[in-house]
C-alpha cells in the first residue's frame, strides 16, 4: 500500500498517477474520508479520556455529587458508543478505498493508454523464418499426442490439459536449465505452498483488486486461496520480520499456479497459451530502498540471459502505465516471437514493487543509522512453462513436423536433439 504521507501531502501527484493508470478511483472521496477519520480519532480519544478521568474520580466524590456524575457518565457512554459505531463505518469505507490506491509510477515507466503502446526497448534476433509454412503449436502437438485437452476438459474443465511424453521431459529440462542459471546468480531455490491464507493475498496486493481472477477453496472452512503466482507465498515468507539486507535476499521459486482467466473466456482457446493451471519459475527479491532500481535491471538481465540461451527471438518492452497492476511502479516484459501465430507474445515479466507489499506484510530492515525502513520487493517470471514450450515448438519446428531441442537443453534431455 502507498505511504499515507504521500497521499496526504501530494494528492495531485497521486491523482495524476491514478489517471495515468486509467483507474476508476476518486481520490477526493478518500481524502474526505481520511479527514473524517482523523476527526473521529480526536473526538473518540477526548471522550475516552473524560470517561477514564471521571471513572477514577467518582468513588471519592461526596454522595450528593456522585449520583449526578453517574448520570453524566451514562450519557457519555451512549455518546461514545454512537461515535465509535460511526468511526467503525468510516474506517470500513476508508480501508475499501485506501487499499485500492496504486503505487506511484517510476519516472521511467512508460506512460500510454493501452498495452498496444508498450515501449520497445530492444530486440534479440530477427523473427524466425522457414522455407515452409510455419504451423501453430497445437497443430504440431496434435500429431505428436503431446497434449490431451479433451481428457483435461473431461476430467477437470475447459482449459485444463494433460502434458505427455517428450513434452514432459522438455518441461523438466527447462526447469533444470533455468534453475542452473538462477542458482549461478545466487538465487536460492525454494518450493512454496500453493494454497495461502487471505493475509498473503492481501499482503502482496492481489486483494482487494484481484479476487475475481483467483480460486477460493472451502469458503468459511479452510478459506484458502490457490495462488496465481509463487510471488505470493515467497514474498509472504518474511512477513513481520526485520531482515538483514547487507546483501539482497533472492529466491528462485518453482510452483504450479492457478487462475480463473474469467476475463479472457473467448481468447486463445486453442492450445495451451491460456490455462487455469500452469507452472512457472519466479524470481523474488528483497533489498534496501536505494538498491531496487539496480536489482530491477539485474533481474531483467537474468531473464534475457536465459531466453538468449534458448535462442528464441524476443523483444523487451517497458510496460505502459495502463497495463500495470496496482503494486508495480515499473515493469519490463519479454515477448517471444511465435512463428505459428506470426506475432510476439508475452513470456516473462519483471516488476519493481518498491515498498507497496512490505508495508502490508510489515517486512523491514535497519538502515546504516539503525533506523527501521520498509524493504523493497521485486518479482519476475523467468519461465512460464506452457508459453515457453509454445515458443520452442514453433521456433524449432522442422519440415518433417518434428521439433529440434535447443542446444542448452540437450544435456537436460539425456542428449536427445529432436522430439
Residue, then its C-alpha position, 0 to 999 in steps of 0.5 A: x500500500x502507498x505511504x499515507x504521507x504521500x497521499x496526504x501531502x501530494x494528492x495531485x501527484x497521486x491523482x495524476x498517477x491514478x489517471x495515468x493508470x486509467x483507474x476508476x478511483x476518486x481520490x477526493x472521496x478518500x481524502x474526505x474520508x481520511x479527514x473524517x477519520x482523523x476527526x473521529x480519532x480526536x473526538x473518540x480519544x477526548x471522550x475516552x479520556x473524560x470517561x477514564x478521568x471521571x471513572x477514577x474520580x467518582x468513588x471519592x466524590x461526596x454522595x450528593x455529587x456522585x449520583x449526578x456524575x453517574x448520570x453524566x457518565x451514562x450519557x457519555x457512554x451512549x455518546x461514545x458508543x454512537x461515535x465509535x459505531x460511526x468511526x467503525x463505518x468510516x474506517x470500513x469505507x476508508x480501508x475499501x478505498x485506501x487499499x485500492x490506491x496504486x503505487x506511484x509510477x517510476x519516472x521511467x515507466x512508460x506512460x500510454x493508454x493501452x498495452x498496444x503502446x508498450x515501449x520497445x526497448x530492444x530486440x534479440x534476433x530477427x523473427x524466425x523464418x522457414x522455407x515452409x509454412x510455419x504451423x501453430x503449436x497445437x497443430x504440431x502437438x496434435x500429431x505428436x499426442x503431446x497434449x490431451x485437452x479433451x481428457x483435461x476438459x473431461x476430467x477437470x474443465x475447459x482449459x485444463x490439459x494433460x502434458x505427455x511424453x517428450x513434452x514432459x521431459x522438455x518441461x523438466x529440462x527447462x526447469x533444470x536449465x533455468x534453475x542452473x542459471x538462477x542458482x549461478x546468480x545466487x538465487x536460492x531455490x525454494x518450493x512454496x505452498x500453493x494454497x495461502x491464507x487471505x493475509x498473503x493475498x492481501x499482503x502482496x496486493x492481489x486483494x482487494x483488486x484481484x479476487x475475481x481472477x483467483x480460486x477460493x477453496x472451502x469458503x468459511x472452512x479452510x478459506x484458502x486461496x490457490x495462488x496465481x503466482x509463487x510471488x505470493x507465498x515467497x514474498x509472504x515468507x518474511x512477513x513481520x520480520x526485520x531482515x538483514x539486507x547487507x546483501x539482497x535476499x533472492x529466491x528462485x521459486x518453482x510452483x504450479x499456479x492457478x487462475x480463473x482467466x474469467x476475463x479472457x473466456x473467448x481468447x486463445x482457446x486453442x492450445x495451451x497459451x491460456x490455462x487455469x493451471x500452469x507452472x512457472x519459475x519466479x524470481x523474488x527479491x528483497x533489498x534496501x530502498x536505494x538498491x531496487x532500481x539496480x536489482x530491477x535491471x539485474x533481474x531483467x538481465x537474468x531473464x534475457x540471459x536465459x531466453x538468449x540461451x534458448x535462442x528464441x527471438x524476443x523483444x523487451x518492452x517497458x510496460x505502459x502505465x495502463x497495463x500495470x497492476x496496482x503494486x508495480x511502479x515499473x515493469x519490463x516484459x519479454x515477448x517471444x516471437x511465435x512463428x505459428x501465430x506470426x506475432x510476439x507474445x508475452x513470456x516473462x515479466x519483471x516488476x519493481x514493487x518498491x515498498x507497496x507489499x512490505x508495508x502490508x506484510x510489515x517486512x523491514x530492515x535497519x538502515x546504516x543509522x539503525x533506523x527501521x525502513x520498509x524493504x523493497x520487493x521485486x518479482x519476475x517470471x523467468x519461465x512460464x512453462x506452457x508459453x515457453x514450450x509454445x515458443x520452442x515448438x514453433x521456433x524449432x519446428x522442422x519440415x518433417x513436423x518434428x521439433x529440434x531441442x535447443x542446444x542448452x537443453x540437450x544435456x537436460x534431455x539425456x542428449x536427445x536433439x529432436x522430439 
